[in-house]
């Protein structure tokens, strides 16, 4: 009973069971506050040994979706989604108040937020980012890669690509913490006034590496969001390539009914 049979025979049985439990949580079959079935119940349900179930529960706990309480078993955590208000999340007043968009949104949802900086430094611009920035592919840009956590669980990765000619005179953009209001506040302080932010969204399944980074099951739904930050002079001074756990965000847009 150690591995699956049929088309998934390369996947250990405990991994299959863990993935099924995780999907039940993400689909709302197991709701926040619900107890995960006990080891004996899972043994009966899946017809496997207790050792297999214990290995499966190690994987489930690693997802960050449950917490184990001594003497009580595992309980599903409360993970209300962040409301992603794209119509007003980049208001200048928020930046001037010292709040970057993600931290402000998390605060409004009542969640604790943390940002882990994975990389800051020069990088050759990927083709799509280069095209959006209006520079040749492979041009050196400043890359800032971050991993965002909510209530201790990773929910989003983002990599910003900024033109080197724009950022080379802004030392704060090379620091882990660029200061209150984030990188947009620093750019505006140096004369790059924003006119608009253009976002493109696409839903797709997570790759194995992406799922691992965001504590998801392989193939879980992601939202791939790419944002262009455009100035009043018509320049794109940042392209932000973001991957978001689809069940962790609600997207809200306000669209004027203009002539």
C-alpha positions in Angstrom: 0.0 0.0 0.0 3.0 2.3 -0.1 2.4 3.7 -3.6 -0.6 4.3 -5.8 -1.7 2.0 -8.6 -2.6 2.7 -12.2 -1.6 6.0 -13.8 -0.3 7.5 -10.6 1.8 4.6 -9.5 4.9 6.8 -9.2 3.2 8.9 -6.5 3.4 7.5 -3.0 0.0 6.7 -1.5 0.6 9.0 1.5 1.1 11.9 -0.8 -2.1 11.1 -2.6 -4.0 11.0 0.7 -2.4 14.3 1.8 -3.3 16.0 -1.5 -6.9 14.8 -1.1 -7.2 16.2 2.4 -5.6 19.5 1.3 -8.0 19.8 -1.6 -10.9 19.1 0.7 -9.7 22.1 2.9 -9.2 24.4 -0.1 -12.6 23.4 -1.6 -14.4 24.1 1.7 -15.4 20.5 2.4 -13.3 20.8 5.6 -14.0 24.3 6.9 -12.0 26.5 9.2 -12.5 25.2 12.7 -13.3 21.6 11.6 -11.3 18.8 12.9 -9.4 16.7 10.4 -10.6 13.0 10.7 -8.7 11.0 13.2 -5.9 8.6 12.3 -8.2 5.6 12.9 -11.0 7.2 10.7 -8.5 7.8 7.9 -7.1 4.3 8.2 -10.6 2.9 7.7 -11.4 5.3 4.9 -8.3 4.7 2.8 -7.6 1.1 3.8 -3.9 1.8 4.6 -1.7 1.5 7.7 -1.4 4.0 10.5 2.1 4.7 9.4 0.9 5.8 6.0 -1.7 8.1 7.5 0.9 9.6 9.9 3.2 10.3 6.9 0.2 11.9 5.1 -0.5 14.1 8.0 3.1 15.4 8.1 2.5 16.6 4.5 -0.9 18.2 5.4 0.7 20.1 8.3 3.5 21.2 6.0 0.8 22.9 3.8 0.2 25.4 6.7 -3.6 24.8 6.4 -4.0 23.0 9.8 -2.7 23.3 13.3 -2.2 20.4 15.7 -3.5 20.7 19.2 -2.1 18.4 21.8 -4.6 15.7 22.7 -7.2 17.0 20.2 -5.8 16.3 16.8 -5.5 18.6 13.8 -7.9 21.5 13.1 -8.3 23.5 9.9 -7.0 27.1 10.2 -9.0 30.1 9.4 -7.7 31.7 6.2 -10.1 34.4 5.0 -9.0 35.7 1.7 -7.5 39.2 1.2 -9.7 41.5 -0.8 -7.5 42.8 -3.7 -9.1 46.1 -4.5 -7.3 46.9 -7.7 -9.3 50.1 -8.2 -7.8 51.8 -5.1 -5.0 49.7 -3.7 -2.4 52.0 -5.2 -3.9 55.3 -4.0 -1.2 57.9 -3.4 -2.7 58.6 0.1 -1.8 55.0 1.2 1.9 55.5 0.0 2.1 58.9 1.7 0.8 57.2 4.9 3.7 54.8 4.7 1.7 51.7 3.7 2.6 49.4 0.8 -0.4 47.8 -0.9 -0.1 44.3 0.3 0.4 45.3 4.0 -2.5 47.7 3.8 -4.8 45.0 2.3 -3.8 42.4 4.9 -4.4 44.9 7.7 -7.9 45.6 6.4 -8.7 41.9 6.3 -7.6 41.5 9.9 -4.6 39.3 9.0 -0.9 39.5 10.0 1.4 40.0 7.1 5.1 39.5 6.5 7.4 40.0 3.5 10.5 38.0 3.0 13.0 39.4 0.5 14.6 36.6 -1.6 16.8 38.6 -3.9 17.7 42.2 -4.7 20.2 43.0 -7.4 21.1 43.2 -11.1 19.5 40.8 -13.6 19.1 40.4 -17.3 15.5 41.4 -18.1 13.3 38.4 -19.2 11.8 38.9 -22.6 8.3 39.8 -21.5 9.5 42.2 -18.8 11.9 43.8 -21.3 9.2 44.3 -23.8 6.9 45.9 -21.3 9.7 48.2 -20.1 10.6 49.1 -23.6 14.2 47.8 -23.5 15.9 45.1 -25.5 15.8 41.6 -24.0 18.7 40.8 -21.7 19.1 44.5 -20.7 20.3 44.8 -17.1 17.5 45.8 -14.7 17.1 45.8 -11.0 15.2 42.8 -9.8 13.5 42.6 -6.4 12.0 39.2 -5.6 9.8 38.8 -2.5 7.7 36.1 -0.8 4.6 37.3 1.0 3.1 35.6 4.1 -0.3 35.9 5.7 -0.8 34.5 9.1 2.5 32.6 8.7 1.5 31.0 5.4 3.1 31.9 2.0 0.4 33.2 -0.3 2.2 35.2 -3.0 5.5 35.6 -4.8 6.4 38.8 -6.7 9.4 39.9 -8.8 9.7 43.5 -9.7 11.9 44.6 -12.7 12.9 48.2 -12.7 15.0 50.0 -15.4 18.6 50.4 -14.2 18.8 54.0 -15.5 15.8 54.9 -13.3 16.9 53.2 -10.0 20.7 53.6 -10.0 20.4 57.0 -8.3 17.8 55.7 -5.7 19.8 53.8 -3.1 16.7 52.8 -1.1 15.5 50.6 -3.9 18.6 48.4 -3.3 17.7 47.9 0.4 15.6 45.1 1.8 13.3 47.7 3.3 12.9 50.6 0.9 11.0 52.6 3.6 7.4 53.6 4.2 5.1 53.3 1.2 7.4 50.9 -0.5 9.2 51.3 -3.8 6.4 53.3 -5.4 6.8 56.0 -2.7 10.6 56.2 -3.4 10.1 56.4 -7.1 7.6 59.3 -6.8 9.9 61.1 -4.4 12.5 61.1 -7.2 10.1 62.6 -9.7 8.4 59.6 -11.3 4.8 60.5 -10.7 2.4 57.6 -11.5 -0.5 58.0 -13.9 -1.8 54.5 -13.9 -1.2 50.8 -13.1 -2.1 48.3 -15.7 -2.7 44.7 -14.6 -3.1 41.5 -16.6 -4.4 38.4 -14.9 -4.4 34.7 -16.0 -5.5 31.7 -14.0 -3.4 28.5 -14.4 -2.3 25.5 -12.4 0.8 25.7 -10.2 4.0 23.9 -11.3 5.7 21.6 -8.8 8.2 24.3 -7.8 5.6 27.0 -7.5 3.4 24.8 -5.4 6.3 24.0 -3.1 7.1 27.7 -2.6 3.5 28.6 -1.8 2.6 25.5 0.2 0.1 24.3 -2.4 -0.6 20.9 -3.9 0.9 20.4 -7.4 -1.6 21.7 -9.9 -3.5 23.9 -7.4 -4.9 27.0 -9.1 -2.8 30.2 -9.2 -3.4 33.7 -10.4 -0.6 35.0 -12.5 -0.7 38.8 -12.4 1.6 41.1 -14.3 1.5 44.8 -13.5 3.0 47.8 -15.3 3.5 51.0 -13.3 3.2 53.9 -15.8 4.2 57.5 -15.1 2.7 60.7 -16.3 5.5 60.9 -18.9 4.4 57.6 -20.4 7.3 55.5 -19.0 6.9 52.1 -17.5 9.2 52.2 -14.5 8.3 48.8 -13.0 7.0 45.5 -14.2 5.8 43.3 -11.4 5.4 39.5 -12.1 3.3 38.0 -9.4 2.0 34.5 -8.5 -0.9 34.3 -6.1 -2.6 31.3 -4.4 -6.0 31.6 -6.0 -8.0 30.7 -2.9 -6.3 33.5 -0.9 -7.5 36.5 -2.8 -10.7 38.1 -4.0 -10.2 40.6 -6.9 -12.4 43.7 -6.9 -12.4 46.2 -9.7 -14.3 49.5 -10.2 -14.9 50.2 -13.9 -16.3 53.7 -14.9 -19.3 53.6 -17.2 -17.8 56.3 -19.4 -19.0 57.3 -22.9 
